[in-house]
Amino acid sequence: VQLQASGGGRVQAGGSLRLSCAATGIIFSVNDMAWYRQAPGKQRALVARISNDGTANYVDSYGDSVKGRFTISRDNAEKMVYLQMDSLKPEDTAVYYCWAVVTSPVGVREYWGKGTQVTVSS
């Protein structure tokens, strides 16, 4: 099982980016999925999490609220999770990682994607 994230890049403040993450391999089911981010010099922190019924939760990262600016969604048939990021701020600059709990022939495990860089310039 692998998670492959894409969609990062460089954007000016106020702009938008959409991150995508695909779960591949022999997969029976994908349970919760989430996006984390790690800014330079900071620990990795949860940004948003979504259950397989589509219930989403957003958390404050480093004291900055992303609710209202970021939207997490998923496509269960394609085993994908997305993060639509609008009204981006320079403090959103970080490496973004996708995460998922996957049931596969080896059991129920957590997996991480390799991360995609998001840079927001002022």
N, C-alpha and C positions, 0 to 999 in steps of 0.2 A: 504494500500500500504506500502510495506517495501522495503528497499534497503539493501542487504546483501553483504558485501565485504569479500574477502578472498585472500590469496596468499602472505600475508606479511611473514616476517621472518628475519633471520639474515644471512648476506652474507658479504664476504670480498670485499674490494675496488676493483673495476674493474669487479665485478660479475654482474649477472642479476637476476631480479625477474619479475614475471608477476602477476599483480593484476587483479582480476575479481570482478565484482559487478553485481548482479542480481536484477532486479525489479520484485517483486511478488505481487500478489493480483489481484483484479478486475481492469484491466487497459484497457482503450480505446486506448491510445497512449502515447508514451514516446517522449518528445520533446528533448531539449538540455540535454546532460549528461556531467559530468565533474569529474575531480579528484582535490581535494584540499589536502594540507598537513599542519600539524602543528608541528613544531619543538619545543623542550623544551624551554620555556621562550619566545616564539614568537607567533604572531597571526596566525590564520589559513589563508592560502593564496592559491589562485587558481594556479594550475599547468598546466592543459590543459582542453580544453572544445571542445565538438564535437556536431554538429547539427545533426538532424535526416537524413540529406542528406549526412552525412559523412564529412562535412567540419570541419577541425580541426584547433584549434588555441592553441598556446603554449605561456605561459607568463613567465617572469622572476620571480622567487620566491626568495626573499631576495637577489636579485642581481645575483643569479646564473641562467644561462640559461639551460633549460632542452632540448631545441630543438636540435635535432641531437642525443640525448641520450635516450629520452623517446618518445614513440609512443602511442597515444590514438587511440582506434578503438572501434567499436560497432557491435553488431549483433541485428538488429531490430527485427527479427523473435523471437529470444530468450529473447529480452529485457535485453541485457547485454552490459556492457561497460568494456573495458580492458585498462590496462596501462602496456605496455612493457617497462621495465626500464633496460637499458644497461649501461655499463661503470659507475656503481654506485660509488659515492664518499661518504666519511663519512658525509659530509654536507647534504646528501640526507636523513639522519636519521630523521625520523618523524613518526607521526601517519598519515596515508593516509585515506581520507574520499571520498567516492563517493557521488555524488549529481545528482539529476535529476528533471526535470520539467515533471510532469505526469498528464495526463488527465484521470480522473476516475469518478465514479458516484458522488463523492463529488465536482467535479470541477477540475480546473487547479491549482495545488499546487506544491511547491518545497518540496523535500524530501532529507533527509540525511541518509547515512549509518552510522553504529556505529564506523567505523574506524578500520584499521588494521595496526599493528606496523611494520615498516621497520627499521632495524638496520644495518648500514654498518660500519664494523670495518676496521681500517687501517692496 
